[in-house]
Amino acid sequence: MNMQGLEAILARLRAAEAAAGRAPGSVTLVAVSKVQPEERVRAVLLAGQRVFGENRVQEAQGRWTPLRSEFEGVRLHLIGPLQTNKARAAVELFDAIHTLDRPRLAETLARLAQERGASPEVFAQVNTGREPQKAGCLPEDADALVAQARSLDLPLVGLMCIPPEGEDPVPHFRLLREIAERNGLSGLSMGMSGDFEAAVAEGATHVRVGSAIFGERT
């Protein structure tokens, strides 16, 4: 089940790259393993996938501490909102954090990076749909957050967004790309199971796909 899901998504991703004139393998597939049962995650690992996305720090710690000792080369991306009090655990566990969305979190991540002498890659999350229930800075605040992250020497590599459900995602992908371009950022974490091909056409460098790989969550 899982292997077919992964193979089908990789085939669609390679086709989307080709259609957009992008190099094969230039878009990173982040397999969203949050709340998936371990046997499904293990099957996807055995099929060769190594980049995974998790929403919660503690859930990821419990799952990946043992799996990482068993499977080499796993890279973990935090794709859920990050509370400041979980930041230390997050920077120790994750290779990338997609959800920097406020100045205080930037300061905390920078302090931890100084202490450790290392930092995960960071994406700033932009709330392109201005949804009050969603994390992310507002589009008009993104430039200031990017500037702050850079002034703190955070390894800011790009931007992330989650378009509103039921809306055409393309204008949101384009807005994110415009903000990234004017700030000289190359990374674009955008696109999920239902719209990742459109995201690749608009320049996504990371797509976050869960149910289409693993099957619906139980």
N, C-alpha and C positions, 0 to 999 in steps of 0.2 A: 504493500500500500504506500508506505512512505517513500520507498525508493522510486516508484513510478511518479509520485507527486513531485519529488525533487527533480527527477530527470525531465519531466514535462515543463516545469518552471524554468529550468536551465535552458531548455530548447527554446522556449518563448523569449527568454531574456537575450539569448544569442541572436534570435531573429529580430528582436527590437533594436539591438545594437546595430545590426547590419542595415536595417531600414533607416536608421538615423545617421548612417555613415560613421558610426563609432567603431573603434577597434574592438575585436573580440576579447571579452574578458575585462573591458575597461570599466564595467559597472559591477560593483560589489553586491552580491546577494547576501543580505542579512536574514537568516532564518529565525523567525520570531518564535522562540521556544517557550515563552511564558505560559504557565499553567498547563503545558502539555505533559502527558504521562511519560515517565522515563523511557519506557520501551520504544516509544515513537522517536524520542530524541536520539536514543542509541542507534536506532535503525538509520536515521539520517546521518549520524556521525560515521557509521560503517559504510554508508554510500559515498563518503568523501567530503561532505560539507564541513567546513571548519569555522565559519563566522556565524555567530548566534546573537540574537537580541533578547534581552530580558527587561521586564518592567520594574521589578522590585529587587532591591539590594539583598535583602535577607533570603528571599526565595532563590535568587541566583547563587548566593553563597552555599546554601544547602545542597543545591544540585551540582554545581560545577566544581566545587573543591574536590570531590572524588573523581568526577569524570575527566578533569584535566590531568589527573595523575595517570589516567588510563589512555587518553588520546592526546597525541602530540599536536601542537600547532593550533590549538583552539584560540580564537579571538572573540572576546565578549564585548558587546555594545550595549550600553544602558540607553533604553529608548523610552523609559517612563520618567515622570517628574521626580526630581531629586530634592529631598528635604536636606537642609543644611546639616542637621545632626547625623545624617547617614553619609555625608560626603567623604569622611575618612575611609570608611569601609568601601565606598564606591571607587575611590582612586586606587585602592589596593587591589581590587578585583577586576575592574574593567579596563579594556584597552582603548575604548572610546566612549565618550559621554555625549549623547545627542541633545541633551535637554538643559543646557545653560540658558536661563531665561530671566535673570535678575542680577543687579549689581552685587548684592550681598553674597550670592552663590559664587560669583566670579572671584570675589575677594577670598572666600573660604577655599576654593579650589586652588587659587594661586598660593595661599599660605601653605597648604598641604603639599603642593608641588615643590615649594622651596624646601620644606622639611625633608621630603623624600629624595629630592634631587632628580625627580622623574614625574611625568604627568601623562595621563591618558590623552589621546587626541580629543579635541573639544569641538562640538557643533553648537551654535547658538540657535535656540528654537524660537521661531517667529509664529505668532498666532495670526496667520493671514486672514482668517475668517472673523477675527475679533470676537470669538465666542467666550463669554464670561466664565464658562465652566472649564475651559481648556487652559493648560499651561502655555507658556510662550510669551515673549515680549510683543508689544504692538508693533506693526510695521514701521511707524514713525519713530520708535525708540530703538530700532535695530542698529542704526549706525553708531549711536552712542554706546550701546552694549559691546559692539565689535571693537570700537576704539578703546574702551575700558579693558577688555580682555587682552588686547595687544599691549596696552601700557603695563599690564601686570605680567607680561611675558607668558601668558597661557598659550599653548599650542593650538590656536584656533584654526581649524582647517576648512570650516564651511558652515552652512545653515541647514536647519531642518524645519519641516512643516507637516501638519496633519490637516488637510482640507476638510471643511465641514461635510458631514455625511449627507448624501443626497444632492450635493451641488456638483456642477461641472468642476473637476479639479484643475483643469488646465490654466485658468486665470490665476489660481493660487500658485501653481508651479512657476508660472511666468513672473509673478510678483517676487517670489523667492529668488529666482535667478537674477532679476534686475537688482535686488538688494545686494546679492553676492557679487555681481559684476562690478558695481560701483565701489565696492569695498575690496576688490581684488582677491576675492575668495573663490577657490575652485571647487570645493566640496558642496554637493547638494544631496541631502538625505531626504528623499521624497518619493512617494509611490508605494502602494501596498498591494495586497492580493488582487484587488479589483481594478487598479488603474496604473500598474507599474509600467506598462508599455508606453502609455501617454507620458509618464514621468521621464522615461528614457529619451523619448523624442524631444523633451524640453530640457534635457541636459543633466538628469539625475546621475550622480556618481555612486549612490547607495540606495538600494530599494529594500523595503522591509516587508517580507512575505511570511505569513504564518499559516493560516488554515489551508491555503492552496498547496502547501508542502506537506503538512502534518495531518490534514483532515480536520474536520470541525472539532472544536474543543468540547470535551464531554463535561 
